[in-house]
Amino acid sequence: MSATAHALNPQDQNLQQAAAESRARLDAHVREIVQWHFNPETGCPFWLEKAKTFDFDPLKDVQTYDDLKLFGHFQDEWLRGGPVRRWVPKGLVGEPIYVFETGGTTGVPKSRINMHDFEIDYSNFGDGLSDDTFPPGSDWLMLGPTGPRRLRLAIEHLAHHRGGISFHVDLDPRWVTRLVKNKRWDELEAYKEHVSGQALKILRAHEIRCIFTTPKLLEHLADKIDLVKYGITGIFCGGTEMNADFHRFAREELVPGADFVPVYGNTLMGLARAKPFDPATGDYTITYYPPHPRAVFEIVNPDDLDEIVPYHETGRVLLTTLTKEFFMPRFAERDEGERAEPVPGSPWDGVSNLRLFSRFAKKVAVGVY
C-alpha cells in the first residue's frame, strides 16, 4: 500500500474525497520536483551526477509518488562533508544561500542548503496559529539553538510574518550533549541556569507574548516564574522529550491557560503540525502530520523499509522531502511512532507518539531536547 492510499471510513465521504485530492496533488508535485532536479538546466549537480548510475530515467519513469521507490533510500552520509554547492540547483544559482546543520555530536554534521524553504515552512505554520493566543504584532522569545541551526532564522521569520520581533537566547546543544555523555551533571545544571537566566531577564524587561523553546527548558523556566502571569499566551514547543505525559504536564501544571502547541520539525523536513488538542477527550496523545506535499511520512517496518505498517502499529519514520531547493526521497529518520490515519485538514498519513527510534535509544544523548 502506498503512503497515501488509505483505508478510510466509507461513511466519511468528505475525508475520502480530500484524501484522493491530496494524493493527486502529491503525484503532480512529485512530477514537478523530479523534473526540476533532473533537468540539466535546473537540477543540482548531485542528482544530475547520481542519475548517471540509475537504470531508469527519472524524467520519464517517475510520474507518481510510488515511483520514488526507484531511487531506493536516501543516505544521510550524502549530506556529510562537501562540496556543499553540489546541492545547489542550477535553477537557483544567484539566490542567497544558507547552510543549516543537523547532528554533529559525533563526526561530521549533515549540511543542508536553504534559500527560502524555511521561510515558506514557517509562514505556512504561522498562518495556522491562533490570533487570540499568538496575537499578531506580539513579540517572541526564542530559547533554543542558533549557530548553524535553522531555528534562529526560522523563528525570527515566524515572528516577522506575524508582525512581531523575536528576542533570542543562544544554546549549544552539542555542548549539552557532551556534558550528558560525560555525566558532568554540575556543569550541565550550571549551563541550564546560564541559559534560563538570560531568558528570565528578557521576559522581565520586555513585553513578550509568545515563546519557542524545548520541553526541558520550558519546565526549567516555569519552575522559576509563572509564565502566564508574565503575559505569555502562546507557547510553541518541540523536541524529542515531547510526549503525551509532558503534553498533559504542560497544559495542566506548567502553563495552564496558555495555548500550548507541540511541533515536530527538523532541518531536512520543515515543520509537521500536531492534531489539535480536544480537551473534551482528555487524550494527550500527540499526532503529527507533515506539510503535504512538500514532505511525506511513511511509517515502515524497520527491518523492511519498503513495507508500510498497518494503522496504529509501530514503525520507523521514512521521510520524503520535495521542494525545489531539496529533493530527499525516502530517508529513514531516527524516529519511530504509530502510523496515524488521515484527519480533516490533514487528509494523509501522520505519526503518533513520536520518539527516538528504539534501536538508537542507548546511543543518542538527547540533552536539552
N, C-alpha and C positions, 0 to 999 in steps of 0.2 A: 504494500500500500504506500502511496506517496505521502509526503508531509502534509499535503492539503486535501487529500481525498478522505473525507471524514465520514464516519458512521453517525450521521446526525439524526436527531429525533424527527421522525416524519411529520409530526404534528407542528413542528416549528418551521413553517414554510418560509418565513421571513429570514430566519437564520440560514436555512438551507440555500436560499437564493443568494444571500450575501456571501456565503462560502463559495458558491460557484462563481460569482462575480470576482471575488478576490483571487481565486485560482486563475481566472482568465487574465486578470491584471498582472499577476505574478509571471505567467508564461510570457506575456508580451514584454514585461520588464526584463526578464532573462534574455530574450532575444536582443533587446536594445543594448543591454550591458555587454553581452558577449560580442556583438557586432562592434561595439566601441573598442573593447580591449584587444580584439584580434584583427582589427583593421590596421594595415600598415601605416595609414595616415594619422590615426588617433590612438592606437594601442600603446601599452607600456612595453619597454624593452624586455622586461622579464617574461611576460606572457608571449610576446612575439617570438622570443628565442625558444621558450618552452614548447611552443606549438610545432617546432621542427621535429620534436621527438614523439608526437602523437601519431597514432594510427587512424586518426579521424580528422576531419576538417571542422573546427569549431564554427566557422562562418556558415557552413551548410548543414551540419549534423546536429547542432544544438538549437532546438526550436521550443523546448518546454523545460520546466524546472526539473522534471525527471531525467532529462538528457544530461544534466550536470554530473550524473554518475560516471559519464565517460571520462571525466577528469580525475577520477579516483578521489583521494583525500588530500587536502591542503596540509602541508607540513610546516610546523612553526619554525623549524631550522631555516626555512627560506627567508624569514624575516630577521634573522640574527646576522649582524655584520653588513658590510656594504658591497658595492656602492649603492647607497640608498636611492640614487637617481634612476636606477633601473626600474623603480616602481612608479616613476612619474609618467603618466600617459602623454604621448606626443600632442594630443589634442588640448592639453592643459599647460603646455610649456609657456612660460611667461607669467603664470599665476604665482603669487607669493606662496611659498611652501613652508609648512610647519613639519617638524618631526616630533612625533609623540612616541614615548617608550612605554612598554609594559614588561613586567618581570624585572630581571636584572639582579635579583638577590644572589643568584649563583650563575656564573657565566655571563655571556654577552646578552644584554636585553634585546627583546624583539622591538624593531622600529617600524613605525607606520607613517607614511607621508600623509599629509592632510592639507587641504586648501579651505574648503567650505563645508565639508561634511559635518564637522562638529557644530557649526552654526545652524545648519539645517536640522540636525538631530535635536538640538536644544531649543530651537524655535518651535518645532513641532510639539515637543514635550511641554514647553511653556504655554502653548495655546490651550492645553488641556487642564491647566491649573485653575483653581477656583479664584475668582476675583475677590471673593469675600475674605478668604484666608491667606491668599498671596496677592495682596492688593496692588493693582497697577500703580507704578510710581514709588513703591516701597523699596527700601534699601535692604541689602542682603549681607550676611556674614558667611563666607566660605571658609570652613575649617577642615583642611584636608591637603593632600599632596599637590604641590605646584611643580616647580622644576621642569623635568622633561615630560611630565604627565599632561594629559589633556585637560584635566579638571579645572585648573585655574582659568584658562581661557574660556572653557565651556560655561562655567558658572557665571563668569563675568558677562559673557554674551547673553546668557539667560536673563540676568538682571537687566541688562540694557534692553533686551527685547521686550521686557515688561515695564520699561520706563524707570528702572532703578539704578542704583550704584552698588557695586559689590566691594565690601571690605574683605581682606584676606589675612589668614594666619597660616604660615607655611608649616609643612610637616614632611619629614623624610621617612617614608615607610621602609626603605631599605635599611636605615639605621635601626629603626624599631625592630625589624625582623632579626637583625643581627643580635640585638640585645636579648630578644626572646630565645633565640637558638643557643646563646651562650649563658642563659639563665642569670643575666645580670639585672635582677629584679629591682634593686635600688636605683640603678641608672634609668631603668625603664620608667619607674614611678616619677623620678625627677624630670625626665623628659616630658612625661604626660602633664606634670604640673606646669612646666615651662610653656607648653602649648596652650593649655586651658587658661593659664593666667593671662596670656595675650588676648585670648578670646573674651575673657571677662572684662578686660579694660575697654575693649571696643564696645561691648554690649552696654557698659555703664556710661560710656561717653557719647554714644550716638543712638539715634532712633532707628533701631534695626527691627524689622518685622518678619523677615524670612531667613532661614538658615539652611545651608547644606553642611552635613557632617556625616560621620560614621557612627554606628551603634555604640561602640565603646566610648568614644569621645562625647557623644550626646549624654550618655549616662554619667560621665565624669562632670560635665557641665551642670546637669540637673541636680547633682549632689551638692553643688555649691550655691546655686541660686534658683529661684522659681522662674523659669524662663517665660511662662505665660504672664506672670505679674510684671515682668520686664517688657512686655509688649509683643512677645513672639506669637504670631498667629499661624504661621506655616512652616513646617519642617520637612525638608526633602532629604532622605537618609538612605544610604546604600552601603553595602559591604557584605562580606561572607558571613558575618555574625547575624545578619538579618534573617530571623526565622519566626515562626508563629509565637514562640514564647516571648521573644523580645518585642514583637509587634504588640502583643497584649500588654506587656510591661510598660511600653512607651505610652500607649493610649490611656491606660488606666492609672498608672502611677507616676511616670516621669513627667509627662506633659499633657495631662488631661485638659481637654478644652482646645488644644491646638490641632490643626489639621496635619496629620502625620502621613507622609507619602513615601512608601518604600519604593526603591528603584533598583533594577539590575542593569548596570552599564559597564562597558569596558571599551578600551581603545579600538578593538577590532570590530566592534558591532555598532556602537551607539548606545541608545537607551531603550530598554524594554519597560513598558508600563505595567503596573500592578493592577489586577482586577479591583475595582472599587470596593472598599470595605462596607459591609452592611451590618450595622450594629444590632439589627433585629435578629440576626442569625447567631451571634456570639461566636462565629467561626473566624479565627485569626490566621487561618492558612493564607499564605501569600502565593498568588499565582501571577506569573509574568507572561506578557505577550509581546513578541518582538515588533519592531516598526516595519511591518509589511508594506511594500515588497522590497524595501531596502535591506531587510535582514529576515532570515527564516530560521526557525528551530526545527530540528528533528530530534526526538528523544529515542535513542537507539540502544540496542543490546551492546554492552561494552566489548563483548567478545566477537561481535559481528556488526560492524558499523553500518552495514547496508540493511540491517533488519530493524525496522521501527517497532518499538514495543507497543502493546495494547494500551488503551486509555487507562489511566490510574496506576499503571505499572511503572516501576523504577527503571530508568535508563540514563545513559550519558548524553549530555547536550552536544549535538552536532550543529554547528553554526555555519550558515552561508551568508556572506555579505555581498551586496550587489549595488555598488554605486559607480559612477564614472571615475571616481578617484581610486577606488579599491575594489578589486574582484577577488573574493576568497571563497572558493567552493568547498563546502563540506569539511569544515575544520572541527576536530574533536577537542572541545573545551575541557577545562579541568574541573567542570561542574557536573553534577547529576541532580536528578529530581524525578517527579512523577509526571507522565505525559498528561496534559490537561486539554479538555475539549474546548472547541470554539465557543465564544460568548458574543452576545450583541455588542457591536462596537469593535470587536476583535475576532472576526469570523475565521480564525486559523488556529493552529495548534499553539499551546503555551506550555509552561512548565511550572509545577507546584513544588513547594518545599525545597527550593534550590539550596544546594550545599556543595561543599568541596567533594569532588569525586573520591569515593571511599578508599580506592587503592592508592590515592595520593595523601590521605589524611595524616599519615605518620611522617611524611616527607616535607610538608609545607607548614611553615610557621605564619599564621595569619596576622600577627602583630596588632595594629590598630584597627584592622578590618573585622 
